Amino acid sequence: MRQPGLNLYHHFFNRAFRSTIIAALSFIALLVALPCQNAMAFEHFISRDGSTLLDGKKPFRFISVNIPNYFILEDRAGTHGGKWHRVTAFEQRDAARTVKHLGGQVFRSYTFAVEGGKNLSGKLAHIYAGKHGRIRYNEELFRDMDRGLAIAATEGVRVIIPLVDNWAWFGGFAEWAALSGAQDFWNDAKAKSDFKAFLSWLLHRKNTVTGVLYKDDPTIMAWELGNEIDKASPEWIHDMAAHLKDQDPNHLIIDGGHKHIPAISLQDKNIDIVTTHYTDQEFTAFAAQAKKAGKAYFYGEFNPSDKAGTSNIIQRTIDSSAAGCLAWSLRFRTEAGGFYYHSDFNGASDSLHYPGFSSTKPANEAAILQILKKGAFAIQGLSVPPEPAPETPTLLVIQSPTTISWQGSSGAISYDVQRRKGKDGVWQTIATDISDAVPVDHDGEIVSKPSLFSDHAAAGLWNYRIIAKNDSGASSPSNSVQVTVK
C-alpha cells in the first residue's frame, strides 16, 4: 500500500532530484567545502620502509572501517526506489566525516561495478560493454568517484581502492572476462590487456573536482589489486602490480588476499602490502610472516558484531606488527533522511551506524563503536578527544506535517523538533530525542523509516525546524520549512 509521504522519496530518487532546492544548496555547500583546483589536502603519500608504513617520517597505523557504498549504492533508502543507485555528495560527506569522528585515518571502499553483476540495475555500472566489442567507462559514476575523493580529502581521510572483485555482487572477474570475450580472466591475453588499459585510464584520470590526476593524489592510500582474489594466478598478480608501479610510483600496491597470503605477494618487489579477511585466529601470524618478508600487512575485514571479539582484534592489532585493521562495515545517512542498512553475519548486524543506536544491530553497537574509536586513537599514540557537538542538520521539504524528515548530522544521537505558528510565532519544542536511526522491515529487507517524525498540526500556516544533539551539546537550529495545513 502506498503510504503518505512516499512521493517525497520518489522525488529524491528519480533523476530530476538534482534540480531540487535541497540538492542545489547541497551542491553549493560542497563547492565551498572542497579543496580548490590542484590543492593537496595531504603533505605526503603513504610510503613503506620494509614492513612499516609511513606518513612522511611518522609510522602510519590505523583502525577504521570498510565503506562499500562510498562510490555507488547497493542498498535501498526507505520503502520506495531501487536498491542500485548513485551516491550523493551529502551521503559521501556523512560517510567520510564519520570516519574522522571515529579516529580513522583511512577507509576502504569496494570494487568498481561491472556490467553483469548480480546487484546491478540497468546500465548503471562503472565498466560496461560499448559498441563493436569495446569496453566503456561510465563518466557519471566516475564523476561521483571524483567528488568522493575530494570530499575524503577535505575531511582528512584517505581511501584504499580495490580494483576487481572475486565475487559477482558488483560484478567481478567473471563479468570482466565476459566483457573481454574471454573465459579465463586471470590468464587470457585479451582480458589482461583490457584490464591493463582500464588501469592506465584510471591512473591518468583527472579528477573533475580537484584537477589532480588519480596517480598524483595522496588521498588514495593504496591500490588493492582486488577484493579476495584468491583465484588470481601468480603471473596475473605480478603483471598487474608491475603495470601499476610502472605508471604510478606514488602509490602502494596491496595484493588483495582473502584467507591466506600467496607466495608471489611476499616475493614480488611491486607488492607493498599483504592482507587477509576473516582470519581472526591467524591474522597476527600473517602480520609476522609479512614482516619477515619485508612487507607490510593489515587485517582487511573483520566481523565487529560483539564487544569481546572486537576488543580482542583491536588490542591484538595494536600489539602486533600489523599496520592496522578495518571492520566490515559502515553504512551512512541517506539523502532523504535516515540511514542505509545492510544485513550481514547471518543477521547479527545490519552494519555499523555511528555513534551507535539501541534501535540497530549489532547489539551494543554504541559500545562496539567506542572500542573501535578508542583503538583508532590508541594505535596513533593518542587519547580520544571529546566528541564535538553536532553540526547543523538540514530539514527537508515538507509536503505534510505527518511526514517530516531531515538530513542528519555526523555524531548526532537524537533530534528535537520545533514549530511555530505563522511567520511571527514563538518557536516551541514539540518533540525531543527523536532518532534518525529507525530501521524497518520492507518485504524482508531492512530499510530506513519512510519518515522520521509525524506531527498532527491544526489547520493554518506552520514553520518547522530541528536541532541535533549528542552528549557534548546541541547544534544550532536547522533551516526552517513552511507548510500549510488545510
C-alpha positions in Angstrom: 0.0 0.0 0.0 1.3 3.4 -0.9 2.0 5.3 2.3 1.7 9.1 2.8 4.8 10.9 2.0 6.4 8.2 -0.2 6.0 10.5 -3.2 8.6 12.7 -1.5 11.0 9.8 -1.5 10.3 9.1 -5.2 11.1 12.8 -5.7 14.5 12.4 -4.2 15.4 9.2 -6.1 14.3 10.0 -9.6 16.7 11.6 -12.0 15.3 15.0 -11.6 16.1 15.3 -7.9 19.3 17.2 -8.6 17.2 20.2 -9.7 15.5 20.5 -6.3 16.3 23.3 -3.9 17.9 20.9 -1.4 20.2 19.4 -4.0 21.2 22.8 -5.2 22.0 24.0 -1.7 24.0 20.8 -1.0 26.0 21.4 -4.2 26.8 25.0 -3.3 27.9 23.8 0.2 30.1 21.2 -1.4 31.8 23.7 -3.7 32.6 25.9 -0.7 34.0 23.0 1.3 36.0 21.2 -1.3 39.7 21.8 -2.0 40.4 24.3 -4.8 41.9 23.1 -8.1 45.2 21.4 -7.7 45.2 21.8 -3.9 46.7 19.0 -1.9 45.0 18.0 1.4 47.9 15.7 2.4 51.5 16.6 2.6 52.8 13.1 1.8 51.8 9.9 0.0 51.8 6.9 2.3 55.1 5.1 1.8 56.7 2.0 3.1 60.0 1.2 4.8 60.2 -2.6 4.9 57.1 -3.7 6.9 56.4 -0.2 8.3 54.0 2.2 6.6 55.0 5.9 6.8 53.2 9.3 6.6 56.4 11.3 5.9 58.7 10.1 8.6 55.9 9.1 11.0 54.7 5.5 11.3 51.2 5.2 9.8 48.9 2.8 11.7 45.2 2.7 11.6 42.0 1.2 12.9 39.0 2.0 10.8 36.2 0.6 8.7 35.2 -0.5 5.2 32.6 1.6 3.4 31.4 -0.5 0.5 28.8 2.0 -0.8 31.1 5.0 -0.9 31.2 5.2 -4.7 27.9 3.5 -5.7 25.0 2.3 -3.6 23.7 -1.3 -3.4 21.1 -0.6 -0.6 17.7 0.9 -0.7 16.7 4.1 1.2 13.2 3.9 2.5 10.5 1.8 1.0 10.5 3.4 -2.4 13.1 3.5 -5.1 15.6 1.0 -6.3 18.4 -0.8 -4.4 21.1 0.1 -7.0 21.6 3.8 -7.5 24.1 6.7 -7.4 25.6 8.1 -4.2 25.2 11.8 -3.5 27.5 14.5 -2.1 25.7 14.6 1.2 26.0 10.9 1.6 29.7 10.8 0.8 30.3 13.7 3.2 28.4 12.0 6.0 30.5 8.8 5.4 33.9 10.5 5.3 33.1 12.7 8.3 32.0 9.7 10.3 35.4 8.1 9.7 37.0 11.3 11.0 34.8 11.2 14.1 35.9 7.6 14.6 39.5 8.5 14.5 40.1 6.5 11.3 42.8 7.9 9.1 41.7 5.8 6.1 38.8 3.7 5.0 38.4 1.0 2.3 35.9 1.3 -0.5 34.5 -1.6 -2.6 35.4 -2.5 -6.1 34.2 -0.9 -9.4 30.8 -2.1 -10.6 31.0 -4.3 -13.8 28.1 -4.9 -16.1 26.5 -8.3 -15.4 26.9 -8.1 -11.6 24.1 -9.6 -9.6 23.2 -6.4 -7.7 23.3 -4.1 -10.7 20.4 -2.4 -12.3 20.3 -1.5 -16.0 23.5 0.1 -17.4 24.5 1.6 -14.0 28.0 0.2 -13.9 31.5 1.7 -13.9 32.6 -0.7 -16.5 30.3 -1.8 -19.3 30.1 -3.1 -22.9 30.3 -0.5 -25.6 29.9 -0.8 -29.4 31.9 -3.1 -31.5 33.2 -5.1 -28.6 34.8 -2.2 -26.9 34.8 -1.8 -23.1 33.4 1.6 -21.9 33.6 3.6 -18.6 30.6 5.4 -17.1 31.6 9.1 -16.8 28.8 10.0 -14.5 29.8 7.3 -12.0 33.5 8.3 -12.2 32.5 11.9 -11.5 30.8 10.6 -8.3 34.2 9.0 -7.5 36.0 12.3 -8.3 33.7 14.0 -5.8 34.1 11.2 -3.2 37.9 11.5 -3.3 37.6 15.3 -3.0 35.3 15.0 0.0 37.6 12.5 1.7 40.5 14.8 1.2 38.5 17.7 2.8 37.7 15.5 5.8 41.3 14.5 6.1 40.9 10.7 5.5 42.5 8.5 2.8 40.9 5.8 0.7 42.0 2.2 -0.1 40.6 1.3 -3.5 40.3 -2.4 -4.6 40.3 -2.8 -8.4 38.4 -6.0 -9.2 36.2 -8.4 -7.2 36.3 -12.2 -6.8 32.5 -12.1 -6.4 29.6 -11.3 -8.7 27.7 -8.8 -6.4 29.1 -5.7 -8.0 30.4 -7.6 -11.0 33.8 -9.4 -10.6 36.5 -11.1 -12.6 34.0 -13.4 -14.4 31.9 -10.4 -15.5 35.1 -8.6 -16.6 36.1 -11.7 -18.6 32.7 -11.7 -20.3 33.2 -8.1 -21.5 36.5 -9.2 -23.0 35.0 -12.2 -24.7 37.2 -14.5 -22.5 36.8 -17.5 -20.3 39.8 -17.1 -18.1 40.2 -13.6 -16.7 43.5 -14.4 -15.0 45.4 -15.8 -18.0 43.6 -14.8 -21.2 45.8 -12.2 -23.1 42.8 -10.1 -24.3 41.3 -10.0 -20.7 44.6 -9.0 -19.3 45.2 -6.3 -22.0 41.7 -4.9 -21.4 42.2 -4.7 -17.6 45.6 -3.0 -18.0 44.0 -0.5 -20.4 41.5 0.3 -17.6 44.2 0.7 -15.0 46.1 3.1 -17.3 42.9 5.1 -17.9 42.2 5.2 -14.2 45.7 6.3 -13.1 45.7 9.1 -15.7 42.1 10.3 -15.0 42.0 14.0 -14.0 39.6 14.5 -11.0 36.9 16.9 -12.3 36.6 18.5 -8.9 40.3 18.9 -7.8 42.1 18.8 -11.1 44.5 16.2 -9.8 45.4 13.0 -11.7 44.5 9.9 -9.7 48.1 8.7 -9.8 49.1 12.0 -8.2 46.5 12.1 -5.5 47.8 11.3 -2.0 44.1 10.9 -0.8 44.4 7.4 -2.3 46.4 5.5 0.3 46.9 2.4 -2.0 45.6 0.5 -4.9 44.4 -3.0 -4.0 44.7 -5.5 -6.9 41.3 -6.9 -6.0 38.9 -8.0 -3.3 39.5 -11.5 -2.0 41.1 -12.6 -5.3 42.5 -15.9 -4.1 41.8 -17.3 -7.6 44.3 -14.9 -9.2 47.3 -16.6 -10.9 50.8 -15.6 -9.7 51.5 -14.3 -13.2 48.4 -12.0 -13.1 49.4 -10.6 -9.7 53.0 -9.9 -10.9 51.8 -8.4 -14.2 49.2 -6.1 -12.7 51.4 -4.9 -9.8 54.3 -4.2 -12.2 51.9 -2.3 -14.6 50.6 -0.2 -11.7 54.1 0.6 -10.3 55.4 1.5 -13.8 52.8 4.1 -14.4 52.2 5.2 -10.8 55.3 5.0 -8.5 53.5 7.2 -5.9 51.0 4.7 -4.6 51.4 1.5 -2.6 50.1 -1.8 -4.0 48.1 -4.3 -1.9 47.8 -7.9 -3.1 44.1 -8.4 -2.3 44.2 -11.7 -0.4 41.4 -13.5 1.4 42.2 -16.5 3.6 46.0 -16.7 3.0 49.0 -14.8 1.6 50.1 -16.0 -1.8 53.8 -16.7 -2.1 54.1 -14.3 -5.0 52.8 -11.5 -2.8 55.7 -12.0 -0.4 58.3 -12.3 -3.2 57.2 -9.7 -5.7 59.0 -6.3 -5.4 56.0 -4.5 -6.6 53.7 -5.7 -3.8 54.0 -3.4 -0.8 51.2 -4.7 1.5 49.5 -8.1 2.0 46.1 -8.6 3.6 43.6 -11.2 4.7 39.9 -11.2 5.6 38.1 -13.1 8.4 41.2 -14.9 9.8 40.7 -13.8 13.4 43.0 -16.5 14.8 45.8 -16.2 12.3 46.0 -12.5 11.4 48.8 -11.7 13.8 50.8 -14.6 12.5 50.2 -13.3 8.9 51.5 -9.9 10.1 54.6 -11.6 11.5 55.1 -13.6 8.2 54.8 -10.4 6.2 57.3 -8.6 8.4 59.8 -11.4 8.0 59.5 -11.0 4.2 59.8 -7.2 4.4 56.2 -6.5 3.6 53.5 -4.5 5.4 50.3 -6.2 6.5 46.8 -5.1 7.6 43.7 -7.1 8.6 41.3 -6.0 5.8 37.9 -7.2 7.0 36.7 -8.5 10.4 33.3 -9.0 12.0 32.6 -6.3 14.7 29.3 -7.8 15.8 30.2 -8.3 19.5 32.2 -6.3 22.1 34.5 -9.0 23.3 35.6 -10.2 19.8 36.1 -6.6 18.6 38.1 -5.6 21.6 40.3 -8.7 21.2 41.0 -7.9 17.5 41.7 -4.2 18.2 44.2 -5.0 21.0 45.9 -7.7 19.1 46.3 -5.4 16.2 47.9 -2.7 18.3 50.2 -5.2 20.0 51.3 -6.9 16.7 53.3 -5.8 13.7 50.1 -5.2 11.7 49.7 -1.7 10.2 46.0 -1.8 11.1 42.6 -3.4 10.8 39.3 -2.5 9.2 35.8 -3.5 10.4 33.1 -4.6 8.0 31.3 -2.3 7.5 29.9 1.2 8.0 26.7 2.5 6.5 26.0 6.2 6.3 22.9 8.5 6.2 20.7 8.8 3.1 19.9 11.9 1.1 16.2 11.6 2.0 16.7 11.0 5.8 17.7 8.2 8.0 20.5 5.6 7.4 21.2 2.8 4.9 21.2 -0.7 6.3 22.6 -4.0 5.1 22.2 -7.4 6.8 25.5 -9.2 7.5 26.9 -12.1 9.5 23.7 -14.2 9.4 21.6 -11.3 10.7 23.8 -10.4 13.6 24.5 -7.0 12.1 22.7 -4.5 9.8 26.1 -2.7 9.6 27.6 -0.1 11.8 25.9 3.3 12.3 27.8 6.0 14.1 27.7 6.8 17.0 25.7 3.7 17.7 22.0 3.2 18.5 19.8 0.9 20.6 17.5 0.5 17.6 20.1 -1.0 15.3 22.2 -4.1 15.1 24.7 -5.3 16.2 23.6 -5.4 19.9 25.7 -3.0 22.0 26.5 -1.0 18.8 27.5 2.2 20.7 29.9 0.3 22.9 31.5 -1.5 19.9 32.0 1.8 18.1 33.6 3.2 21.2 36.0 0.3 21.2 36.9 1.0 17.6 37.3 4.7 18.3 39.5 4.2 21.4 41.6 1.8 19.4 41.8 4.2 16.4 43.4 6.9 18.6 45.4 4.5 20.7 47.2 3.0 17.7 48.3 6.6 16.8 49.5 7.1 20.4 46.7 9.5 21.1 43.9 9.7 23.7 40.3 10.0 22.5 39.3 13.7 22.1 35.9 14.9 23.2 33.1 14.4 20.7 32.1 17.7 19.2 28.5 18.9 19.3 26.7 18.0 16.1 26.8 20.4 13.1 23.5 21.9 11.9 21.2 19.4 10.2 19.1 20.1 7.2 15.3 19.9 7.3 13.9 18.5 4.0 10.9 19.8 2.1 7.6 19.1 4.0 4.5 18.2 2.0 2.6 17.3 5.1 3.5 17.6 8.8 2.7 13.9 9.2 5.8 13.1 7.1 8.8 15.1 8.3 12.4 14.1 7.5 15.8 15.6 7.6 19.4 15.1 6.7 21.1 14.3 10.0 24.5 15.3 11.4 27.5 13.0 11.8 27.9 12.2 15.5 24.3 13.2 16.4 22.4 10.8 18.7 18.9 12.4 18.5 17.0 15.5 17.5 14.4 17.9 18.9 11.6 19.1 16.6 10.4 22.7 16.9 7.5 24.5 15.3 5.9 27.9 15.3 2.5 29.3 14.0 2.8 31.6 11.1 5.9 33.8 10.4 6.0 35.6 13.7 5.0 33.0 16.3 7.3 31.7 19.1 9.3 28.6 18.4 8.1 25.7 20.6 9.7 22.3 21.1 7.1 19.7 20.3 9.2 16.6 20.4 12.6 15.6 22.0 15.1 12.8 21.5 13.8 11.7 18.1 16.2 9.2 16.4 17.1 9.1 12.7 18.3 5.5 13.1 15.0 3.7 12.7 15.2 0.6 10.6 12.0 -1.1 9.4 11.3 -4.3 7.6 10.2 -3.9 4.0 9.5 -7.2 2.3 12.2 -8.9 4.4 14.7 -6.2 3.8 15.9 -3.7 6.4 15.4 -0.1 5.2 15.2 3.3 6.7 11.8 4.5 8.1 9.9 6.4 5.4 9.5 9.5 7.6 11.3 10.3 10.8 8.6 12.3 12.6 4.8 12.8 12.3 3.0 15.9 13.6 -0.7 16.4 13.6 -1.0 20.1 13.5 -4.2 22.1 13.3 -5.2 24.0 10.2 -3.0 27.0 9.4 0.5 28.1 8.4 3.3 26.3 10.3 7.1 26.5 10.3 9.3 23.7 11.4 13.0 23.3 12.3 15.1 20.7 14.1 18.1 20.6 16.5 20.7 17.8 16.5 22.0 16.6 19.9 24.6 14.3 21.4 26.3 14.1 24.8 28.5 17.1 24.1 25.7 19.5 23.3 23.3 20.7 20.6 23.6 22.1 17.1 22.2 25.5 16.1 18.7 25.1 14.6 18.3 23.9 11.1 16.7 25.8 8.3 13.0 26.3 8.8 10.5 24.8 6.4 7.0 26.2 5.9 3.8 24.1 5.3 0.1 25.0 5.1 -2.3 22.6 6.8 -5.8 22.8 5.4 
